[in-house]
Amino acid sequence: MYASVSTPGDIGNHAANPWCPSSLRHDHFMFCYRATIQKSPCTPMSTRRWRVGLAVFTACTLACGRAPKSIVPAPLGGVAAARLARLSLGVNVSEWFNSWGKEKPPFDHGMSDNDLAAIRRLGFTVVRLIVDPRNLRDSTEPGVLDPRVLGYLDHALDRLIAHDLAIIVTPISHGRFFVRDSASAAAFAQFWEALARSVSHLDPDRLFLEAANEPPLTPGAWEPFQAEILAAMRRGAPRHTLIATGGSWSTVSGLVAIRPVPDPNVVYTFHVYEPWLFTHQGVPWNGEGQLANLLPYPMDTTRCKSALAQVTDSLPLTDARDYCAGRWDAGVIADMLDRAMQWRETHGVPLFAGELGAYCKAPSPDRLRWFRDVRVELEQRGIGWALWAWEGCFGLDARHGDDGRLVVDTAVVRALGLRP
């Protein structure tokens, strides 16, 4: 269900705006993971099944039992309670300073004031702003930033703050990840020190700086690189709260395998897309369009049998069988989050779920149930979250209608406990 979102500025100004399947063995998971990290040949099937394996592997590791539910009072570490409160309800804005590696993003006109007002009116408190560093840094001098793009970014941050929104600046990679070895880690650290210094004049209670989005490295490989990057960020922005993540694509498994850095003013983030096959059914880039609108959540044997009868291609059929062999429900999500909570309680640091989302080709009632389950489980543990995303149908699918009015998926808004 979609509805227009009204803001005071709309009037007269419409244009402005997961039992674990035996087929997914740990050795296959590790082979494809190493192939991904080392840039070794890895067939499309093995790459794809690695991502499936990651989701199911995460669930399998939880089979030893569920930790007691508890909420650790804020503040944790050295992060002020007021700052953590800003991280309670977030949304990713992914197409303002990022164009998915295609053309230049719409730096100066990506989001109107009406759009920003609508984000705040819906109840969001923080925007996770996705930034492609290639538009900012010099390819040969990583510590040199483009003053023109930096000016656009500075202006965007000022506008977000003016709309009573906090911001997380998050760099995203396209193709090869920023960090592959010591040299690339040092270069990325130079970039971050320069960027952090350039925005350090902004309110530290409103601006958060995130080291990287979904590093594909193993936790052991990523941990020392991230420590170097965070140290550089801290030199550039001594007062601001930094955000760190684990390896293995920012999964909970990747997070709990690292150790916090000795900087108390750091929040630790992870992403929630489990069960991955459910939340990614029907996405156009993986060759599994046959799964669209078929896989149920929670997993239901009767519906799964019907779904399997409709799939003929071998790869999506195998993946659908794997999914239907699992126990995918709110209890599995709770187990995963309790694992993160155990890590949080051990180390005394705050957590933030920087992404959660489900593609719109999942059965609609099931998708909304998934959103509610994830949101409730996070809230019961006192973990703030950010939806992926404002744009596109993993989240709110915000867009402007023919009359210029902003339209969002109000069913998702309600499932997230927000006010449409």
N, C-alpha and C positions, 0 to 999 in steps of 0.2 A: 504494500500500500504506500503510495506516494502522496505527499501533500506539499503545498507551498509553505514557505516559512516567511512570516511577516516580520519586518523590523520597522522601526519608525522611519527609516530612510527609504522604505519601499515606495511610499506614496509619491507618485509623480516621478519616480526615478528607477524604473524597472531595469534599465540597462546596466546601471552601476551595481555595480553590483551590490579407549582398546584387550590363563590361557594365551598363548603366543603361537602363531602359525609356524609349523615346522619348516615351511618353505623359506622362511626368512632367517637364515642362520647367522650367528655372530661373525663367522669367518667371511661370509659374503658382505656383511655390513662393513667390516674392517677393510676388506679388499677395495671396495668401491670408494670408501672414505679416503684411503691412502692414495688411490688413483686420482681422486679429485684434488687432494692437496699437492701431490707431486706432479700434477699435470701429465700423468701417464695416460696412455690410451685407455679409455673406459667406454664401453659400448653404450648407446642410448638406453638400452634396456637396463644395464647395470647401474647407470647413473640414476635413472628414474627409480629403480628398485632400492637404490641406496636411500633416497629420500623417504620412501615407504618404510624401509627397514629402520630408519631413524625414528620414525613415529612409533612403530610397533616395538622396537628395541627399548624405547623410553618406557613404554607401558610394561614390558616384561620385567624390567629392572625394579618395578614397584611391587612385584608379586610377593615379596617377603613380608608385606604387611603395611598397614597404614599407621602413621604416627597420630597421636592424639591431636585433635584440633585445638589450637590455642592462638591467641592474638598477642603479640609482643607490643607493649605500649610504646608509642613514639614519644620523644625522639629516640632514635637509635644512632650509635656511632656519634659523630659530631655534627650531624645534620639537624638544623633547627626545625622544631615542630611546624612552624609556619611554612617553611619551604616544603616539607613533606605533604602538608595539606594541599599545597598547590598541585601536587602530583596525584590527586585523587581521581579525577575524571578527565581523560585526555582523548585527543583525536589526532591522528597523523594527517598532515597536509603534505601530499607527496608530489604535487605537480606545479609548485610555485617556483622553486629553485632547483628543479630536477625535471628532465624530460625523457627519462629512461634511455639515455644515450643517443638520442636522435638529434633534435635540433636544440637551439638555445631555448631555455625556459622563458616564460613571460615575466621576467624579473619585476618590471614596473607595473604590470596590470594583472597579475595572477589571481589576486583575491581583492574584491572590493571591500569597502568599509561595511556595506550591508552584509556581505558574507561573514566578515569577522564578528559583527554584532550578532548574527544568527548563531554562530558557534557558541558565543557566550550565553545567549538567551536559552539555548538548548540545555545548558547546565555544565558545559565543559569548562574546565579550569586551566587546562594547559594544552598547547599545540606542540606536537612533535614535528618540527619542521625538517623535512628531508632535503638535504643539500648535496648536489653533485660537485665535489671539489675541483673537478676539471675546469669548471667555469670560473673558479676563483684563483687557482694557483698557476704559476709559471711552470711549464713542463720541465724546464732545466734548472729552475731555482725554486724549490718547493717552499722556501720561506718567504717568497715574494708574492704578494697578493694583488690581483687586478683591482685597482682603486675604483673603477666604474662599477663592477659587480659588487664590491664591498660596500659601496655607497647604497646600492639597491637593497642589500641585505640589512644594513644598518637602519635604513628607512622602514623596511618591513618589520624589524624587531620593535622599533619605536611604535609603529601602528598597532601591533599585537598587544604591547603593554598598555597602550592608550585604551584598548578595548577590554582591559582588566583580565588579560590572558597571560599566563606564564608561557615560556617557550623552552623547548629542548632542541638545540641545534644538533642534528645528526647527519654525519656524512655517509653517503651510500655509494657503493662501487658498481660499475657496469663492466662485465667481462672479468678480467683478472682482479682479485682483491688487492687492496692497497698494500698489504703487508705479505711478503713472500719469504723474506730473508732479512738479515740484519741491516743491509743497505737500504732496502725499501722501508723498513721500520723506522730507521733514522730519518729518512726523507719525510715520511708521514708525520713523525714527531715534530719536525721543523715546521711543516705546514700548520699543525695544530697549535704550536706555540705562537706563531704569527697570528692566526685567526683568534685564538683566545685573548691575546693582548689587544687586538683591534676592537673586541667587543667588551672588554673588561670594564669600560666606563658605565655599562648598563647595570641596572639594579640587580644585585646578586640574589635577592629574594625572588626574582622573576625569571632570571635567565639561567638555564642549566646547559651543560656542554657534555655531549655523549661521545665516547671515544670512537666507536664504529658501529655500523649496523651489520648484524649477522655474520661475524667472521667465520669462514668455512674451515679454519684450521682446527686441529685437535686442541683440547684444553691445555695440554702440556706445552704445545708449541705456541699457542696464543698468549699464555700467561705472562712470560717475560717481555714479549713485545708490547703488550698492553701496559705493563708497568712503566716501560720507557715512554710510551705515548702519554699516559696520565701525568707523569712527572713533568713532561714538556708543557702540557696543558696547565698544570698548576703554576709553573713559572710565568705563564702568560696571564693567568687569571687567579691570583692568590685567594680571592674572597669567594669565588663562585663554587657551587656544588657541581661536582663532576659525576658522570654516569658511566659505569663499567659494565661489561657483559662477559659471559663465558664463551668458550669456543663452540664448535659443532652447531653453527648457525643460531646462536643465542638460545638454545634449548635449555630446559631445566637441568638435563643431564650434563650439558656443557658447563653450566654455571656451578653446580655443586662439586665439580671436579677441579675448580681453581681455588686459590686462597685470596682473600681480600688483600689489597695493598695497605701499607701502613699510613694511609691518609684517611683521617676520620671523616672528612667532608665529601664522601663518595656514596652514591646510591648504586645498587646493583640490579640490573635488568635482565629479563628473559622474555621470550615470546610464547604465545599460546596458540597453536594451530592443531593440537591433537584432538581427535584422530585426523591425521593429515589427509588420508584418502577421502574422508567425509568433507572436510573444509575445502578441499581442492578438486572435488569432482566437477568435471565439465570445463576446467580452465582450458583456454585455447592453445596453450603453448606446450602441452605434454603428450599430445596424440591420443588422449583418452576421452574423447568427446562422448563415447558411448555410455560413459558412467553418469552423464548429466541427469540429475533429477531421479536417481535410482537408489543410492545408498542411504539407508535410514539411520537416524539417530534419535533415541538410543537404538543400538543394534537390535533388530527384531527378526527372528528366524523366518517367520512367514513372509515378511516383506523381502528379506534377503533372497529367499528361494525365487520369488517373482522377479527380482532384479537380475539374478544370475541367468534366468531363462531368456532375458532380453539382450544379453551381451554375447557377441560372437567372436570378436577379435581376441587373440590369445593373451596379449599383455593385459588389457583391462579386465579380462575374465579372470586371470590369475590374481590380479590385485583385488578384485571384488570378492573372490573366494577367501583371500587372506583377511580382508576386512570382516567378512561375515563369520569368520572363525573366531573373532575376538569378542571381548566383553566390553563394548564401548558404551559407557554411560557416565552419569555424573560422578559415580564412585571412582572411576578411573581418573577423571580430572582431579578429584579431591586427593587421590593418592599422589599424583604428580605434584600438586601444589604443596602437600604436606612434606614432600621431600625437600622442596625449596624452603619451607618453614623450618625444618630441622637444621638446614644450613644457616638460615638467618639466626636462629636461636643460638647455634654454636658460636657464631662469629659476632653477633651483636651488631649487625649492619642492616640498613633498610633495603627493601625490595620494591621493585616497580615492574609491572608487566607492560613493556613498551609496545607490544603489538598483540592484538587478538582480532581474528576475522574469519569469515566463512564465505566462500564464493556464492554468488546468487544462483548458480545452477544446482545447488543442493535443494532437496524438497523444502519448500518454504516453511511449513510448520515445524519441521525438524531443525531447520536452520535457526529459527527464532528460539526454539527450545535450547539449542546449543548456546546461543548468546546468553540466555537467561542463566543457564547452569554455570557457565564460566564466570559471568559477572557475580552471581551469588557466592560462588566458592571463593572468589578473590575477595569480595567484600567481607565475608565471614572471617577471613584471615588478616584483614586490615591492609591489603595490598592494593595500591592504586593501579590504574590500567589506562591504556590508550588504544582506542579502536583503530584498526587499519581498514579503511581510511575514510577521510572526508570524500575524496573522489573515488570513483570506480565501485563496482558492485561487490567487493569484499566487505564493504561497510555500508555507508550511508548513500552512496551513489548520488552525491549532490550535483546538481546541474541546474541550468537556467532554462525555463520553458520558453515557448515562442513569444510570450508576453514579457519576457525578461525576469519574471519572478523566480526566486530560488526554490527548487523542489528537492526534498530529501525523502528517504524511505522511513516514514514515521513508524512502521511496524518494528523496525530495528531500533529506532529511538526508544520505543516503549519497552522492548525486550531488554534494553540496557538500563532501564530504570530511570530514564531521563524524561523531560517534559517536551512533547512535540509542539 
